[in-house]
Amino acid sequence: MRRCLLPFCLVALLFLAATAILRPLSAAGASMPQGMTPGDGAGLAAATRADIPVDIAAWLALMPELATAPAPPWLKVGARLTYHVMSAAGEGDTTASGESMVQYDVVSLDAATVLVTAGVHVIGSGGMLGAVRDTGFIVGVPGVGDAWMNPEALAKAERHAGQNLSIAHVPANMGGVARQAVRFEYVQGTARSVSVFDETTGILLYRIQAEGDADTPKRGSLISNFVSMRQLAPAWTGGTTPAWAAVNALLKYEGAMTVNIGYGTPGPPLAVAMVGRITHSAPAGVCVKWETYLSGRKTEERYSLSSSAIPSGGVFLPQAALSALKAGQVLDTDPITGITVSVAQTSLNVDGKQLLVLIHEGQSFRRLYGYDRQSGMLAYFGETSQDGVSTVQVQLRLTGFSGR
């Protein structure tokens, strides 16, 4: 599955145990009936695209009409879907072994492909949301994605029911409002998946993915419930990827991470280096492959998506943003997570350059993204995050860049 991970999530080292159970919404093996007989024509061609995740390919194989179906009217750049995701020990168990808020942001949309980023906020003790972690980007098509399906296709979906797949029109709840929905239930061996889509909007309302012995309660389940959908107000218009952000451009960031566990003296700073190579570049944004080194040891390889349309904390700001953004301007405040994105009142001086700084701030974290005012290149990243009594601080500076 083409899911890429944000480079600046070093604090995830502290949360590894908590997040191991929080799989992506569509990652379970029973998310769709991959054993069904594929359709033909456009549906089969789309289903075999190399960049399409396996679960989206399964929808396209089952319902070929989705390959050429248009996007629902609400599916536009800047649309944000929020879900409450719970992992439970067994199906029917209401005691969460892990909870999070997951937000999908649409960052690119054309006639063939939709790109959506996914940010995860782990819900900690007392209901406090942890620092957002970008679990990457998801490739879909206008007619179907991780959290939507074309409404016209849904209206006639029951004709695709089969031996292991039941499809029914049912009543449902969408944000406290009674709605008509379409329910897909697929069972294969010890795996079961239920997906419920709103019949009018095509938005995913509910999903459960469970695995375990067929004769006993499921051993584990992942439950996703729709919370809200809104359109982010554009912070700028006409943004496009800068010329320097071409394929094979290389960026190197170096700095340190300090961890204070709340007892005694904070540990010594750990040297951090991150090397990013742009693997794909288009006017709507770039994909970056990152290698992270902690105290000289390579710890991970991940990917991130930088958008030219929204302030996502990527490796660049487009010229349109550099011209439009004003000191102290509040770009967005999310009503669900409380995270605020704003422009700093004052510039940040790094290596003699005055950087334009975007601030992403929530209940338990504060991040600073400093951009060169001429090129739009990310030149500085800083974060302070809190988890109980523990505090993590990270600072990184751009120390190297090479073009193609």
C-alpha positions as CSV (number, residue, x, y, z in Angstrom):
1,M,0.0,0.0,0.0
2,R,1.4,3.4,-0.9
3,R,1.4,5.0,2.5
4,C,4.3,7.3,3.3
5,L,5.4,8.6,6.7
6,L,6.3,12.1,7.8
7,P,10.0,12.6,8.5
8,F,9.8,14.6,11.7
9,C,8.0,12.1,13.9
10,L,11.0,11.3,16.1
11,V,8.8,11.4,19.1
12,A,7.2,8.2,17.9
13,L,10.1,6.4,19.5
14,L,8.5,7.0,22.8
15,F,5.1,5.9,21.6
16,L,6.0,2.7,19.7
17,A,4.2,0.4,22.1
18,A,1.0,2.5,22.1
19,T,0.8,2.8,18.4
20,A,1.6,-0.8,17.3
21,I,-2.1,-1.6,17.5
22,L,-3.2,1.4,15.5
23,R,-3.1,0.0,12.0
24,P,-4.2,2.2,9.1
25,L,-7.9,2.2,8.6
26,S,-7.8,0.0,5.5
27,A,-4.9,-2.3,6.4
28,A,-6.8,-5.4,7.7
29,G,-6.8,-8.4,5.4
30,A,-10.6,-8.5,5.2
31,S,-11.1,-4.9,4.3
32,M,-12.6,-6.0,1.0
33,P,-13.3,-9.2,-0.9
34,Q,-10.0,-9.8,-2.7
35,G,-11.1,-13.2,-3.7
36,M,-14.1,-12.0,-5.8
37,T,-14.0,-12.3,-9.5
38,P,-12.6,-9.1,-11.0
39,G,-14.5,-7.0,-13.5
40,D,-13.1,-6.1,-16.8
41,G,-12.3,-3.0,-18.9
42,A,-11.6,0.2,-17.0
43,G,-12.2,-1.4,-13.6
44,L,-9.6,-4.1,-14.1
45,A,-7.1,-1.6,-15.6
46,A,-7.5,0.7,-12.6
47,A,-7.4,-2.2,-10.2
48,T,-4.0,-3.2,-11.5
49,R,-2.4,0.2,-11.3
50,A,0.9,-0.1,-9.4
51,D,0.2,2.9,-7.2
52,I,-3.2,1.8,-6.1
53,P,-3.4,0.2,-2.6
54,V,-4.6,-3.4,-2.5
55,D,-7.8,-2.5,-0.7
56,I,-8.8,0.2,-3.2
57,A,-7.9,-2.2,-6.0
58,A,-10.3,-4.8,-4.5
59,W,-13.1,-2.3,-4.6
60,L,-12.3,-1.5,-8.2
61,A,-12.2,-5.2,-9.1
62,L,-15.6,-5.8,-7.4
63,M,-17.3,-2.7,-8.8
64,P,-15.7,-1.7,-12.1
65,E,-18.0,1.3,-12.5
66,L,-16.0,3.0,-9.7
67,A,-13.0,3.3,-12.1
68,T,-14.7,6.0,-14.2
69,A,-17.1,7.3,-11.6
70,P,-16.7,11.0,-10.6
71,A,-15.7,12.1,-7.1
72,P,-18.5,13.0,-4.7
73,P,-19.2,16.8,-4.8
74,W,-17.6,17.4,-1.4
75,L,-14.3,15.7,-2.3
76,K,-12.1,18.7,-3.1
77,V,-8.6,19.8,-2.1
78,G,-8.8,20.9,1.5
79,A,-11.6,18.5,2.5
80,R,-10.9,16.9,5.9
81,L,-12.5,13.8,7.3
82,T,-12.1,12.9,11.0
83,Y,-12.6,9.5,12.5
84,H,-12.5,8.0,16.0
85,V,-10.5,4.7,15.8
86,M,-10.5,2.1,18.6
87,S,-8.7,-1.1,18.8
88,A,-10.4,-3.7,21.1
89,A,-9.3,-7.1,22.4
90,G,-12.3,-8.8,20.9
91,E,-15.3,-8.1,18.7
92,G,-18.1,-6.7,20.9
93,D,-15.6,-5.6,23.6
94,T,-16.2,-1.9,24.4
95,T,-13.0,-1.6,26.4
96,A,-10.4,0.1,24.1
97,S,-6.9,-1.2,24.2
98,G,-5.9,1.8,22.0
99,E,-7.7,4.9,20.8
100,S,-6.9,7.6,18.3
101,M,-8.4,10.4,16.2
102,V,-7.5,10.0,12.5
103,Q,-7.8,12.8,10.1
104,Y,-7.7,12.5,6.3
105,D,-6.8,15.7,4.3
106,V,-7.3,15.8,0.5
107,V,-4.2,17.4,-0.9
108,S,-4.5,16.6,-4.6
109,L,-7.3,15.6,-7.0
110,D,-7.5,15.2,-10.7
111,A,-9.4,13.0,-13.2
112,A,-7.5,9.8,-12.3
113,T,-5.9,10.1,-8.9
114,V,-6.7,11.5,-5.4
115,L,-4.0,11.9,-2.8
116,V,-5.0,12.0,0.8
117,T,-2.7,12.4,3.9
118,A,-3.6,10.7,7.1
119,G,-2.7,12.2,10.5
120,V,-3.1,10.2,13.8
121,H,-3.6,11.6,17.2
122,V,-3.2,8.9,19.9
123,I,-5.7,9.5,22.7
124,G,-3.8,9.3,26.0
125,S,-4.8,9.2,29.7
126,G,-7.5,11.7,30.5
127,G,-8.4,12.0,26.9
128,M,-5.5,14.2,25.9
129,L,-4.5,14.0,22.3
130,G,-0.9,13.2,21.5
131,A,1.2,15.0,19.0
132,V,-0.1,14.4,15.5
133,R,1.8,11.8,13.6
134,D,1.4,11.7,9.8
135,T,0.9,8.1,8.8
136,G,1.5,9.1,5.3
137,F,-0.5,9.5,2.1
138,I,-3.0,7.2,0.5
139,V,-3.6,6.9,-3.2
140,G,-7.3,6.6,-4.4
141,V,-9.3,7.3,-7.5
142,P,-12.2,9.9,-7.7
143,G,-14.8,7.1,-7.5
144,V,-13.5,5.3,-4.4
145,G,-10.9,5.8,-1.7
146,D,-10.2,4.8,1.9
147,A,-13.1,6.8,3.2
148,W,-15.5,7.5,0.3
149,M,-17.4,5.9,-2.6
150,N,-19.3,7.4,-5.4
151,P,-23.0,7.7,-4.4
152,E,-24.4,6.6,-7.7
153,A,-22.4,3.4,-7.5
154,L,-23.6,2.9,-3.9
155,A,-27.3,3.1,-5.0
156,K,-26.9,0.0,-7.1
157,A,-24.2,-1.8,-5.1
158,E,-26.3,-4.8,-4.0
159,R,-26.0,-6.3,-7.4
160,H,-22.4,-7.1,-6.5
161,A,-23.3,-9.3,-3.5
162,G,-21.8,-12.8,-3.5
163,Q,-21.2,-15.9,-1.4
164,N,-19.0,-14.2,1.2
165,L,-20.2,-10.7,0.6
166,S,-23.6,-9.2,1.7
167,I,-24.7,-5.7,0.7
168,A,-27.8,-4.0,2.1
169,H,-29.4,-0.6,2.3
170,V,-29.7,0.2,6.1
171,P,-30.5,3.2,8.4
172,A,-27.4,4.8,10.0
173,N,-26.3,7.7,12.0
174,M,-24.1,10.5,10.6
175,G,-23.0,13.1,13.2
176,G,-26.3,12.6,15.2
177,V,-28.5,12.7,12.1
178,A,-30.4,9.7,10.8
179,R,-29.3,8.8,7.3
180,Q,-29.7,6.0,4.7
181,A,-26.5,4.0,4.2
182,V,-25.1,1.0,2.3
183,R,-23.6,-1.8,4.4
184,F,-20.9,-4.2,3.0
185,E,-20.1,-7.2,5.1
186,Y,-17.4,-9.6,4.0
187,V,-16.3,-12.8,5.7
188,Q,-13.3,-14.9,4.6
189,G,-12.1,-17.6,6.9
190,T,-11.4,-16.1,10.3
191,A,-11.5,-12.5,9.1
192,R,-14.6,-10.2,8.9
193,S,-15.0,-6.7,7.6
194,V,-18.0,-4.3,7.7
195,S,-18.0,-1.0,5.9
196,V,-20.9,1.4,6.0
197,F,-21.1,4.3,3.6
198,D,-23.6,7.2,3.6
199,E,-25.9,6.7,0.6
200,T,-26.1,10.4,-0.2
201,T,-22.6,11.7,0.3
202,G,-20.6,8.5,-0.1
203,I,-18.7,9.2,3.1
204,L,-17.5,6.2,5.1
205,L,-19.5,6.2,8.4
206,Y,-18.3,3.0,10.1
207,R,-15.8,0.2,9.6
208,I,-14.9,-2.8,11.7
209,Q,-12.1,-5.2,10.9
210,A,-11.9,-8.2,13.0
211,E,-9.8,-11.4,13.0
212,G,-9.9,-14.6,15.0
213,D,-11.4,-18.1,15.2
214,A,-14.8,-18.4,13.5
215,D,-16.3,-20.3,16.4
216,T,-15.1,-17.9,19.2
217,P,-15.2,-14.1,19.7
218,K,-12.8,-12.4,17.5
219,R,-9.3,-12.0,19.0
220,G,-9.0,-8.4,17.9
221,S,-10.8,-5.7,16.1
222,L,-10.3,-2.3,14.7
223,I,-13.3,0.0,14.8
224,S,-13.6,3.3,12.9
225,N,-16.4,5.8,13.5
226,F,-17.1,8.9,11.4
227,V,-16.8,12.1,13.5
228,S,-17.0,15.1,11.0
229,M,-16.2,16.4,7.6
230,R,-15.2,20.0,6.8
231,Q,-13.5,22.1,4.2
232,L,-10.3,23.9,5.3
233,A,-10.3,27.5,4.4
234,P,-7.5,28.1,1.8
235,A,-4.5,29.9,3.3
236,W,-3.4,30.8,-0.2
237,T,-4.4,30.2,-3.8
238,G,-2.4,29.2,-7.0
239,G,0.3,27.4,-5.1
240,T,2.7,25.2,-7.2
241,T,5.9,23.3,-6.4
242,P,9.1,25.4,-6.7
243,A,11.5,24.5,-9.5
244,W,14.2,23.4,-7.1
245,A,12.0,20.6,-5.7
246,A,12.7,18.4,-8.6
247,V,13.2,14.6,-8.7
248,N,16.5,13.5,-7.0
249,A,16.9,16.8,-5.2
250,L,18.6,16.0,-1.9
251,L,18.1,17.8,1.5
252,K,20.0,17.1,4.7
253,Y,19.0,18.2,8.2
254,E,21.1,17.9,11.3
255,G,20.4,18.6,14.9
256,A,19.6,17.0,18.3
257,M,16.9,15.4,20.3
258,T,16.6,15.7,24.1
259,V,14.4,13.5,26.2
260,N,13.4,14.4,29.8
261,I,11.5,11.6,31.5
262,G,10.4,13.9,34.3
263,Y,12.8,12.5,36.9
264,G,16.3,13.7,37.6
265,T,18.5,15.4,35.1
266,P,17.5,15.2,31.4
267,G,19.6,12.8,29.3
268,P,22.3,14.1,27.0
269,P,21.3,15.4,23.6
270,L,21.1,12.7,20.9
271,A,22.5,13.6,17.5
272,V,19.9,13.4,14.8
273,A,20.4,13.6,11.0
274,M,17.8,13.3,8.3
275,V,18.4,12.9,4.6
276,G,15.5,13.4,2.2
277,R,15.5,12.6,-1.5
278,I,12.6,13.8,-3.7
279,T,11.3,10.7,-5.6
280,H,8.3,12.3,-7.3
281,S,7.6,15.9,-8.2
282,A,4.4,17.5,-9.7
283,P,2.9,21.0,-9.5
284,A,0.6,19.7,-6.7
285,G,3.5,18.6,-4.5
286,V,6.4,16.2,-4.0
287,C,7.1,12.8,-2.4
288,V,10.2,12.6,-0.3
289,K,12.0,9.5,0.8
290,W,13.7,10.0,4.2
291,E,16.5,8.3,6.0
292,T,16.8,9.0,9.7
293,Y,20.0,8.6,11.8
294,L,20.0,8.7,15.6
295,S,23.5,9.0,17.1
296,G,25.0,7.9,13.8
297,R,22.8,4.8,13.5
298,K,20.2,4.5,10.7
299,T,16.9,4.0,12.4
300,E,14.3,4.2,9.6
301,E,13.4,4.9,6.0
302,R,10.1,6.7,5.5
303,Y,8.2,8.8,3.0
304,S,6.4,12.1,3.3
305,L,4.2,14.2,1.0
306,S,4.6,17.9,0.7
307,S,1.6,19.8,-0.7
308,S,1.6,23.1,-2.6
309,A,-2.1,23.7,-1.6
310,I,-2.2,23.4,2.3
311,P,0.2,24.2,5.1
312,S,1.1,20.6,5.9
313,G,4.6,21.2,7.3
314,G,6.4,19.9,4.2
315,V,9.8,20.6,2.7
316,F,8.6,23.7,0.9
317,L,6.1,26.6,0.8
318,P,5.1,27.7,-2.6
319,Q,5.7,31.3,-3.7
320,A,2.0,32.0,-3.5
321,A,2.2,31.2,0.2
322,L,5.3,33.3,0.8
323,S,3.5,36.3,-0.8
324,A,0.1,35.8,0.9
325,L,1.0,34.8,4.5
326,K,1.1,37.6,7.1
327,A,2.7,37.7,10.5
328,G,0.4,36.5,13.3
329,Q,-2.2,35.2,10.8
330,V,-4.2,32.2,12.1
331,L,-4.6,29.8,9.2
332,D,-6.7,27.1,10.8
333,T,-8.1,25.9,14.1
334,D,-9.5,22.4,14.1
335,P,-12.7,22.1,16.1
336,I,-12.1,18.4,16.9
337,T,-8.4,18.3,17.8
338,G,-8.0,21.9,18.8
339,I,-4.8,22.2,16.7
340,T,-4.0,25.7,15.5
341,V,-1.9,26.5,12.5
342,S,-0.6,30.0,12.4
343,V,2.2,32.3,11.2
344,A,4.7,33.4,13.8
345,Q,4.6,37.1,14.8
346,T,8.3,37.4,14.2
347,S,10.8,35.9,11.9
348,L,13.3,33.3,13.0
349,N,17.0,34.1,12.3
350,V,18.9,30.9,11.3
351,D,22.4,31.2,9.8
352,G,21.8,34.8,9.1
353,K,18.5,34.3,7.2
354,Q,15.1,35.5,8.3
355,L,12.8,32.6,8.0
356,L,9.0,32.7,7.7
357,V,7.7,30.4,10.5
358,L,4.6,28.3,10.6
359,I,3.4,27.1,14.1
360,H,1.4,23.9,14.5
361,E,0.2,23.8,18.1
362,G,-2.0,21.4,20.1
363,Q,-2.7,20.2,23.6
364,S,0.6,18.3,24.0
365,F,2.9,19.7,21.3
366,R,4.3,22.8,19.5
367,R,6.1,22.6,16.2
368,L,7.9,25.3,14.3
369,Y,8.6,25.1,10.5
370,G,11.0,27.7,9.3
371,Y,11.0,28.5,5.5
372,D,13.5,30.5,3.5
373,R,11.6,33.6,2.3
374,Q,13.2,33.5,-1.2
375,S,13.2,29.8,-2.2
376,G,10.4,28.5,0.1
377,M,12.7,25.7,1.3
378,L,12.3,24.3,4.7
379,A,15.4,25.4,6.6
380,Y,14.5,24.7,10.3
381,F,12.3,22.4,12.3
382,G,11.7,22.5,16.0
383,E,9.3,20.6,18.3
384,T,8.5,20.3,21.9
385,S,6.0,17.5,22.9
386,Q,4.6,16.2,26.2
387,D,3.5,12.7,27.2
388,G,2.6,12.6,30.9
389,V,5.7,13.8,32.7
390,S,8.0,13.2,29.8
391,T,9.1,16.0,27.5
392,V,10.9,15.6,24.1
393,Q,12.6,18.4,22.3
394,V,13.9,18.2,18.7
395,Q,15.7,20.8,16.7
396,L,16.9,20.3,13.1
397,R,18.5,22.7,10.6
398,L,19.1,22.4,6.9
399,T,22.8,21.7,6.4
400,G,23.0,20.6,2.8
401,F,21.1,20.7,-0.5
402,S,21.9,19.4,-3.9
403,G,19.8,19.6,-7.1
404,R,19.6,17.1,-9.9
